[in-house]
Amino acid sequence: MAACRVLFICSRNRLRSPTAEQVFAGWPDVETDSAGLADDADVSLSSDQLDWADLIVVMERSHRRRLMQRHRQHLKGKRVVVADIPDNYAFMQPELIEVLLRKVGHLLR
């Protein structure tokens, strides 16, 4: 079975999406990547990342809106899920990991 390729997207790719990328990277049959939508993101979202992904997980509804506005042509046939995780956690914060496992984990089993 081919691995599920999951792209996690937040604003600046500093806290939520890189945490998600690390948390789920060790899962069997899951490949992960992450990016940000803001102009000053540590890793800015590329069309190559969108083309690579089977599943795209955004942290907020506003991220999905921005993603659709800027990259609609790369989203055909892609599943985009809103995790609904606010930007009030630190990188690898245990509470953030717990929320990610609860809200995203079931999508990757």
N, CA, C and O atoms as a GROMACS GRO file, in nm:
protein
  436
    1MET      N    1   0.084  -0.119   0.000
    1MET     CA    2   0.000   0.000   0.000
    1MET      C    3   0.088   0.125   0.000
    1MET      O    4   0.187   0.132   0.073
    2ALA      N    5   0.052   0.221  -0.080
    2ALA     CA    6   0.129   0.346  -0.086
    2ALA      C    7   0.102   0.430   0.037
    2ALA      O    8  -0.007   0.426   0.095
    3ALA      N    9   0.202   0.504   0.076
    3ALA     CA   10   0.187   0.592   0.193
    3ALA      C   11   0.093   0.707   0.161
    3ALA      O   12   0.087   0.754   0.047
    4CYS      N   13   0.020   0.751   0.262
    4CYS     CA   14  -0.064   0.870   0.250
    4CYS      C   15   0.026   0.991   0.269
    4CYS      O   16   0.097   1.001   0.369
    5ARG      N   17   0.024   1.083   0.173
    5ARG     CA   18   0.108   1.203   0.180
    5ARG      C   19   0.022   1.318   0.233
    5ARG      O   20  -0.074   1.360   0.168
    6VAL      N   21   0.058   1.369   0.352
    6VAL     CA   22  -0.022   1.470   0.420
    6VAL      C   23   0.056   1.600   0.430
    6VAL      O   24   0.170   1.603   0.478
    7LEU      N   25  -0.006   1.707   0.384
    7LEU     CA   26   0.052   1.840   0.391
    7LEU      C   27  -0.024   1.920   0.495
    7LEU      O   28  -0.145   1.937   0.486
    8PHE      N   29   0.048   1.970   0.595
    8PHE     CA   30  -0.010   2.053   0.701
    8PHE      C   31   0.021   2.199   0.673
    8PHE      O   32   0.136   2.234   0.643
    9ILE      N   33  -0.082   2.284   0.682
    9ILE     CA   34  -0.066   2.425   0.649
    9ILE      C   35  -0.119   2.512   0.762
    9ILE      O   36  -0.229   2.491   0.813
   10CYS      N   37  -0.036   2.611   0.802
   10CYS     CA   38  -0.083   2.715   0.895
   10CYS      C   39  -0.038   2.850   0.839
   10CYS      O   40  -0.016   2.862   0.718
   11SER      N   41  -0.025   2.948   0.923
   11SER     CA   42   0.010   3.081   0.873
   11SER      C   43   0.158   3.095   0.840
   11SER      O   44   0.194   3.122   0.725
   12ARG      N   45   0.243   3.077   0.940
   12ARG     CA   46   0.385   3.106   0.923
   12ARG      C   47   0.476   2.982   0.926
   12ARG      O   48   0.598   2.995   0.916
   13ASN      N   49   0.418   2.864   0.940
   13ASN     CA   50   0.496   2.740   0.942
   13ASN      C   51   0.602   2.742   1.052
   13ASN      O   52   0.716   2.701   1.032
   14ARG      N   53   0.561   2.792   1.170
   14ARG     CA   54   0.655   2.797   1.282
   14ARG      C   55   0.609   2.713   1.401
   14ARG      O   56   0.692   2.662   1.476
   15LEU      N   57   0.478   2.699   1.419
   15LEU     CA   58   0.428   2.634   1.541
   15LEU      C   59   0.339   2.514   1.509
   15LEU      O   60   0.379   2.400   1.531
   16ARG      N   61   0.219   2.540   1.458
   16ARG     CA   62   0.121   2.432   1.442
   16ARG      C   63   0.158   2.332   1.332
   16ARG      O   64   0.166   2.212   1.359
   17SER      N   65   0.180   2.379   1.210
   17SER     CA   66   0.204   2.283   1.101
   17SER      C   67   0.336   2.208   1.116
   17SER      O   68   0.339   2.089   1.084
   18PRO      N   69   0.446   2.271   1.161
   18PRO     CA   70   0.567   2.190   1.179
   18PRO      C   71   0.553   2.089   1.294
   18PRO      O   72   0.613   1.982   1.290
   19THR      N   73   0.473   2.124   1.396
   19THR     CA   74   0.446   2.027   1.502
   19THR      C   75   0.370   1.908   1.445
   19THR      O   76   0.406   1.793   1.472
   20ALA      N   77   0.267   1.935   1.367
   20ALA     CA   78   0.189   1.828   1.305
   20ALA      C   79   0.278   1.742   1.215
   20ALA      O   80   0.268   1.620   1.216
   21GLU      N   81   0.363   1.807   1.139
   21GLU     CA   82   0.453   1.733   1.049
   21GLU      C   83   0.539   1.634   1.130
   21GLU      O   84   0.554   1.519   1.090
   22GLN      N   85   0.593   1.679   1.242
   22GLN     CA   86   0.678   1.591   1.324
   22GLN      C   87   0.597   1.483   1.394
   22GLN      O   88   0.639   1.367   1.399
   23VAL      N   89   0.483   1.520   1.450
   23VAL     CA   90   0.401   1.424   1.525
   23VAL      C   91   0.361   1.306   1.438
   23VAL      O   92   0.369   1.191   1.481
   24PHE      N   93   0.318   1.333   1.315
   24PHE     CA   94   0.265   1.226   1.231
   24PHE      C   95   0.370   1.164   1.139
   24PHE      O   96   0.341   1.066   1.071
   25ALA      N   97   0.491   1.219   1.136
   25ALA     CA   98   0.597   1.166   1.049
   25ALA      C   99   0.633   1.021   1.082
   25ALA      O  100   0.672   0.945   0.994
   26GLY      N  101   0.620   0.984   1.207
   26GLY     CA  102   0.657   0.850   1.248
   26GLY      C  103   0.546   0.747   1.233
   26GLY      O  104   0.566   0.629   1.264
   27TRP      N  105   0.430   0.789   1.188
   27TRP     CA  106   0.317   0.697   1.172
   27TRP      C  107   0.341   0.606   1.052
   27TRP      O  108   0.397   0.649   0.951
   28PRO      N  109   0.299   0.479   1.063
   28PRO     CA  110   0.316   0.388   0.950
   28PRO      C  111   0.233   0.433   0.830
   28PRO      O  112   0.118   0.476   0.844
   29ASP      N  113   0.293   0.423   0.714
   29ASP     CA  114   0.226   0.456   0.586
   29ASP      C  115   0.180   0.601   0.578
   29ASP      O  116   0.083   0.632   0.509
   30VAL      N  117   0.249   0.691   0.649
   30VAL     CA  118   0.218   0.834   0.642
   30VAL      C  119   0.347   0.910   0.612
   30VAL      O  120   0.448   0.892   0.680
   31GLU      N  121   0.342   0.994   0.509
   31GLU     CA  122   0.451   1.087   0.480
   31GLU      C  123   0.398   1.227   0.507
   31GLU      O  124   0.283   1.257   0.475
   32THR      N  125   0.481   1.313   0.565
   32THR     CA  126   0.433   1.445   0.603
   32THR      C  127   0.522   1.556   0.548
   32THR      O  128   0.640   1.538   0.519
   33ASP      N  129   0.459   1.672   0.535
   33ASP     CA  130   0.528   1.795   0.497
   33ASP      C  131   0.446   1.909   0.557
   33ASP      O  132   0.331   1.889   0.597
   34SER      N  133   0.505   2.028   0.562
   34SER     CA  134   0.429   2.142   0.614
   34SER      C  135   0.475   2.270   0.547
   34SER      O  136   0.585   2.280   0.492
   35ALA      N  137   0.386   2.370   0.553
   35ALA     CA  138   0.414   2.499   0.491
   35ALA      C  139   0.324   2.604   0.553
   35ALA      O  140   0.230   2.574   0.626
   36GLY      N  141   0.355   2.730   0.522
   36GLY     CA  142   0.275   2.841   0.569
   36GLY      C  143   0.223   2.924   0.454
   36GLY      O  144   0.279   2.923   0.345
   37LEU      N  145   0.115   2.996   0.480
   37LEU     CA  146   0.053   3.080   0.377
   37LEU      C  147   0.096   3.226   0.383
   37LEU      O  148   0.079   3.299   0.286
   38ALA      N  149   0.151   3.269   0.496
   38ALA     CA  150   0.191   3.409   0.510
   38ALA      C  151   0.316   3.439   0.428
   38ALA      O  152   0.396   3.349   0.400
   39ASP      N  153   0.332   3.564   0.390
   39ASP     CA  154   0.448   3.605   0.311
   39ASP      C  155   0.578   3.580   0.386
   39ASP      O  156   0.682   3.557   0.324
   40ASP      N  157   0.574   3.586   0.520
   40ASP     CA  158   0.695   3.567   0.600
   40ASP      C  159   0.705   3.427   0.661
   40ASP      O  160   0.774   3.407   0.761
   41ALA      N  161   0.637   3.330   0.600
   41ALA     CA  162   0.641   3.192   0.651
   41ALA      C  163   0.783   3.137   0.643
   41ALA      O  164   0.858   3.169   0.550
   42ASP      N  165   0.820   3.054   0.740
   42ASP     CA  166   0.951   2.990   0.738
   42ASP      C  167   0.964   2.903   0.613
   42ASP      O  168   1.069   2.904   0.548
   43VAL      N  169   0.861   2.827   0.579
   43VAL     CA  170   0.853   2.752   0.454
   43VAL      C  171   0.724   2.797   0.385
   43VAL      O  172   0.615   2.766   0.432
   44SER      N  173   0.738   2.869   0.275
   44SER     CA  174   0.620   2.917   0.202
   44SER      C  175   0.564   2.804   0.117
   44SER      O  176   0.638   2.728   0.055
   45LEU      N  177   0.433   2.796   0.114
   45LEU     CA  178   0.364   2.692   0.038
   45LEU      C  179   0.400   2.699  -0.110
   45LEU      O  180   0.400   2.806  -0.170
   46SER      N  181   0.432   2.583  -0.167
   46SER     CA  182   0.464   2.577  -0.310
   46SER      C  183   0.362   2.489  -0.382
   46SER      O  184   0.296   2.404  -0.322
   47SER      N  185   0.350   2.511  -0.512
   47SER     CA  186   0.259   2.428  -0.591
   47SER      C  187   0.309   2.283  -0.593
   47SER      O  188   0.228   2.191  -0.601
   48ASP      N  189   0.440   2.262  -0.586
   48ASP     CA  190   0.495   2.126  -0.581
   48ASP      C  191   0.444   2.051  -0.458
   48ASP      O  192   0.412   1.932  -0.466
   49GLN      N  193   0.436   2.120  -0.344
   49GLN     CA  194   0.385   2.056  -0.222
   49GLN      C  195   0.239   2.017  -0.239
   49GLN      O  196   0.198   1.908  -0.199
   50LEU      N  197   0.161   2.105  -0.299
   50LEU     CA  198   0.019   2.075  -0.321
   50LEU      C  199   0.002   1.958  -0.417
   50LEU      O  200  -0.083   1.872  -0.395
   51ASP      N  201   0.081   1.954  -0.522
   51ASP     CA  202   0.074   1.844  -0.618
   51ASP      C  203   0.112   1.711  -0.552
   51ASP      O  204   0.054   1.607  -0.584
   52TRP      N  205   0.208   1.715  -0.461
   52TRP     CA  206   0.258   1.596  -0.390
   52TRP      C  207   0.153   1.538  -0.295
   52TRP      O  208   0.143   1.416  -0.282
   53ALA      N  209   0.075   1.623  -0.230
   53ALA     CA  210  -0.012   1.582  -0.120
   53ALA      C  211  -0.136   1.505  -0.165
   53ALA      O  212  -0.196   1.535  -0.268
   54ASP      N  213  -0.171   1.403  -0.085
   54ASP     CA  214  -0.298   1.333  -0.100
   54ASP      C  215  -0.405   1.400  -0.014
   54ASP      O  216  -0.522   1.409  -0.053
   55LEU      N  217  -0.363   1.447   0.103
   55LEU     CA  218  -0.452   1.510   0.200
   55LEU      C  219  -0.387   1.639   0.246
   55LEU      O  220  -0.268   1.643   0.277
   56ILE      N  221  -0.466   1.746   0.250
   56ILE     CA  222  -0.417   1.876   0.295
   56ILE      C  223  -0.495   1.912   0.420
   56ILE      O  224  -0.618   1.918   0.419
   57VAL      N  225  -0.422   1.937   0.529
   57VAL     CA  226  -0.485   1.974   0.656
   57VAL      C  227  -0.446   2.117   0.688
   57VAL      O  228  -0.329   2.147   0.710
   58VAL      N  229  -0.546   2.205   0.690
   58VAL     CA  230  -0.523   2.345   0.728
   58VAL      C  231  -0.570   2.363   0.872
   58VAL      O  232  -0.659   2.292   0.919
   59MET      N  233  -0.509   2.457   0.942
   59MET     CA  234  -0.539   2.474   1.084
   59MET      C  235  -0.664   2.556   1.110
   59MET      O  236  -0.730   2.537   1.212
   60GLU      N  237  -0.698   2.649   1.018
   60GLU     CA  238  -0.814   2.737   1.039
   60GLU      C  239  -0.893   2.752   0.910
   60GLU      O  240  -0.841   2.729   0.800
   61ARG      N  241  -1.020   2.790   0.924
   61ARG     CA  242  -1.105   2.813   0.807
   61ARG      C  243  -1.046   2.922   0.716
   61ARG      O  244  -1.056   2.913   0.594
   62SER      N  245  -0.986   3.024   0.776
   62SER     CA  246  -0.927   3.132   0.696
   62SER      C  247  -0.814   3.079   0.608
   62SER      O  248  -0.790   3.130   0.499
   63HIS      N  249  -0.743   2.976   0.655
   63HIS     CA  250  -0.637   2.915   0.574
   63HIS      C  251  -0.697   2.846   0.451
   63HIS      O  252  -0.642   2.855   0.342
   64ARG      N  253  -0.810   2.778   0.470
   64ARG     CA  254  -0.875   2.713   0.356
   64ARG      C  255  -0.919   2.817   0.254
   64ARG      O  256  -0.901   2.799   0.133
   65ARG      N  257  -0.978   2.927   0.302
   65ARG     CA  258  -1.020   3.034   0.209
   65ARG      C  259  -0.901   3.087   0.129
   65ARG      O  260  -0.909   3.100   0.007
   66ARG      N  261  -0.792   3.117   0.198
   66ARG     CA  262  -0.674   3.172   0.131
   66ARG      C  263  -0.614   3.069   0.034
   66ARG      O  264  -0.570   3.105  -0.075
   67LEU      N  265  -0.613   2.945   0.075
   67LEU     CA  266  -0.563   2.837  -0.010
   67LEU      C  267  -0.645   2.829  -0.139
   67LEU      O  268  -0.588   2.819  -0.248
   68MET      N  269  -0.778   2.834  -0.126
   68MET     CA  270  -0.865   2.828  -0.243
   68MET      C  271  -0.845   2.950  -0.334
   68MET      O  272  -0.846   2.937  -0.457
   69GLN      N  273  -0.828   3.066  -0.275
   69GLN     CA  274  -0.810   3.188  -0.355
   69GLN      C  275  -0.680   3.184  -0.435
   69GLN      O  276  -0.678   3.221  -0.552
   70ARG      N  277  -0.573   3.138  -0.372
   70ARG     CA  278  -0.441   3.146  -0.435
   70ARG      C  279  -0.403   3.022  -0.516
   70ARG      O  280  -0.324   3.033  -0.610
   71HIS      N  281  -0.457   2.907  -0.482
   71HIS     CA  282  -0.405   2.782  -0.540
   71HIS      C  283  -0.514   2.688  -0.591
   71HIS      O  284  -0.493   2.567  -0.599
   72ARG      N  285  -0.628   2.742  -0.625
   72ARG     CA  286  -0.742   2.659  -0.666
   72ARG      C  287  -0.704   2.556  -0.774
   72ARG      O  288  -0.748   2.442  -0.769
   73GLN      N  289  -0.622   2.598  -0.871
   73GLN     CA  290  -0.588   2.508  -0.982
   73GLN      C  291  -0.510   2.385  -0.937
   73GLN      O  292  -0.508   2.285  -1.008
   74HIS      N  293  -0.446   2.390  -0.819
   74HIS     CA  294  -0.368   2.276  -0.768
   74HIS      C  295  -0.449   2.191  -0.671
   74HIS      O  296  -0.397   2.093  -0.616
   75LEU      N  297  -0.574   2.225  -0.649
   75LEU     CA  298  -0.655   2.155  -0.548
   75LEU      C  299  -0.758   2.060  -0.608
   75LEU      O  300  -0.833   1.996  -0.534
   76LYS      N  301  -0.762   2.050  -0.738
   76LYS     CA  302  -0.859   1.959  -0.802
   76LYS      C  303  -0.833   1.816  -0.756
   76LYS      O  304  -0.721   1.765  -0.767
   77GLY      N  305  -0.936   1.752  -0.706
   77GLY     CA  306  -0.924   1.614  -0.660
   77GLY      C  307  -0.855   1.597  -0.526
   77GLY      O  308  -0.834   1.484  -0.481
   78LYS      N  309  -0.820   1.707  -0.461
   78LYS     CA  310  -0.752   1.700  -0.332
   78LYS      C  311  -0.853   1.711  -0.218
   78LYS      O  312  -0.952   1.784  -0.229
   79ARG      N  313  -0.829   1.640  -0.112
   79ARG     CA  314  -0.912   1.652   0.007
   79ARG      C  315  -0.847   1.756   0.099
   79ARG      O  316  -0.732   1.741   0.140
   80VAL      N  317  -0.923   1.861   0.131
   80VAL     CA  318  -0.875   1.967   0.220
   80VAL      C  319  -0.961   1.964   0.346
   80VAL      O  320  -1.083   1.977   0.340
   81VAL      N  321  -0.897   1.946   0.460
   81VAL     CA  322  -0.966   1.934   0.588
   81VAL      C  323  -0.923   2.049   0.679
   81VAL      O  324  -0.805   2.081   0.688
   82VAL      N  325  -1.020   2.112   0.746
   82VAL     CA  326  -0.992   2.216   0.844
   82VAL      C  327  -0.984   2.151   0.982
   82VAL      O  328  -1.082   2.093   1.029
   83ALA      N  329  -0.868   2.159   1.046
   83ALA     CA  330  -0.849   2.100   1.179
   83ALA      C  331  -0.912   2.186   1.288
   83ALA      O  332  -0.942   2.136   1.397
   84ASP      N  333  -0.930   2.314   1.260
   84ASP     CA  334  -0.991   2.406   1.356
   84ASP      C  335  -0.907   2.415   1.485
   84ASP      O  336  -0.958   2.397   1.596
   85ILE      N  337  -0.777   2.442   1.468
   85ILE     CA  338  -0.685   2.455   1.580
   85ILE      C  339  -0.633   2.598   1.582
   85ILE      O  340  -0.562   2.639   1.490
   86PRO      N  341  -0.668   2.676   1.686
   86PRO     CA  342  -0.628   2.817   1.692
   86PRO      C  343  -0.477   2.832   1.714
   86PRO      O  344  -0.409   2.740   1.757
   87ASP      N  345  -0.429   2.951   1.683
   87ASP     CA  346  -0.286   2.981   1.694
   87ASP      C  347  -0.253   3.027   1.836
   87ASP      O  348  -0.214   3.142   1.857
   88ASN      N  349  -0.268   2.937   1.932
   88ASN     CA  350  -0.231   2.975   2.069
   88ASN      C  351  -0.153   2.863   2.138
   88ASN      O  352  -0.170   2.838   2.258
   89TYR      N  353  -0.068   2.797   2.062
   89TYR     CA  354   0.018   2.692   2.114
   89TYR      C  355   0.162   2.718   2.073
   89TYR      O  356   0.188   2.786   1.973
   90ALA      N  357   0.255   2.664   2.151
   90ALA     CA  358   0.397   2.670   2.117
   90ALA      C  359   0.434   2.547   2.034
   90ALA      O  360   0.361   2.448   2.032
   91PHE      N  361   0.548   2.554   1.967
   91PHE     CA  362   0.598   2.442   1.889
   91PHE      C  363   0.617   2.320   1.979
   91PHE      O  364   0.683   2.329   2.083
   92MET      N  365   0.559   2.206   1.940
   92MET     CA  366   0.569   2.079   2.011
   92MET      C  367   0.512   2.085   2.155
   92MET      O  368   0.547   2.002   2.239
   93GLN      N  369   0.426   2.181   2.181
   93GLN     CA  370   0.360   2.190   2.312
   93GLN      C  371   0.273   2.065   2.331
   93GLN      O  372   0.198   2.028   2.241
   94PRO      N  373   0.282   2.000   2.448
   94PRO     CA  374   0.205   1.877   2.469
   94PRO      C  375   0.055   1.893   2.443
   94PRO      O  376  -0.008   1.801   2.391
   95GLU      N  377  -0.002   2.006   2.477
   95GLU     CA  378  -0.145   2.029   2.453
   95GLU      C  379  -0.175   2.035   2.304
   95GLU      O  380  -0.280   1.989   2.259
   96LEU      N  381  -0.084   2.094   2.227
   96LEU     CA  382  -0.102   2.099   2.081
   96LEU      C  383  -0.094   1.958   2.023
   96LEU      O  384  -0.174   1.922   1.937
   97ILE      N  385   0.000   1.880   2.069
   97ILE     CA  386   0.013   1.742   2.021
   97ILE      C  387  -0.115   1.663   2.051
   97ILE      O  388  -0.163   1.588   1.967
   98GLU      N  389  -0.168   1.682   2.171
   98GLU     CA  390  -0.292   1.614   2.210
   98GLU      C  391  -0.408   1.652   2.118
   98GLU      O  392  -0.485   1.566   2.075
   99VAL      N  393  -0.421   1.781   2.089
   99VAL     CA  394  -0.528   1.829   2.002
   99VAL      C  395  -0.509   1.775   1.860
   99VAL      O  396  -0.606   1.733   1.796
  100LEU      N  397  -0.387   1.775   1.811
  100LEU     CA  398  -0.359   1.722   1.677
  100LEU      C  399  -0.397   1.574   1.669
  100LEU      O  400  -0.460   1.531   1.572
  101LEU      N  401  -0.359   1.498   1.768
  101LEU     CA  402  -0.391   1.355   1.767
  101LEU      C  403  -0.542   1.334   1.768
  101LEU      O  404  -0.593   1.245   1.699
  102ARG      N  405  -0.613   1.416   1.845
  102ARG     CA  406  -0.758   1.401   1.856
  102ARG      C  407  -0.829   1.445   1.727
  102ARG      O  408  -0.923   1.379   1.682
  103LYS      N  409  -0.784   1.555   1.667
  103LYS     CA  410  -0.856   1.613   1.553
  103LYS      C  411  -0.809   1.561   1.417
  103LYS      O  412  -0.884   1.567   1.319
  104VAL      N  413  -0.687   1.511   1.409
  104VAL     CA  414  -0.631   1.470   1.280
  104VAL      C  415  -0.599   1.320   1.276
  104VAL      O  416  -0.606   1.258   1.170
  105GLY      N  417  -0.566   1.264   1.389
  105GLY     CA  418  -0.521   1.124   1.394
  105GLY      C  419  -0.613   1.027   1.325
  105GLY      O  420  -0.567   0.937   1.255
  106HIS      N  421  -0.744   1.043   1.345
  106HIS     CA  422  -0.840   0.949   1.286
  106HIS      C  423  -0.840   0.954   1.132
  106HIS      O  424  -0.881   0.857   1.067
  107LEU      N  425  -0.795   1.064   1.074
  107LEU     CA  426  -0.791   1.077   0.929
  107LEU      C  427  -0.677   0.994   0.869
  107LEU      O  428  -0.679   0.963   0.750
  108LEU      N  429  -0.580   0.958   0.952
  108LEU     CA  430  -0.459   0.894   0.902
  108LEU      C  431  -0.450   0.746   0.936
  108LEU      O  432  -0.348   0.683   0.907
  109ARG      N  433  -0.553   0.690   0.997
  109ARG     CA  434  -0.550   0.548   1.034
  109ARG      C  435  -0.588   0.461   0.917
  109ARG      O  436  -0.591   0.338   0.930
   0.00000   0.00000   0.00000
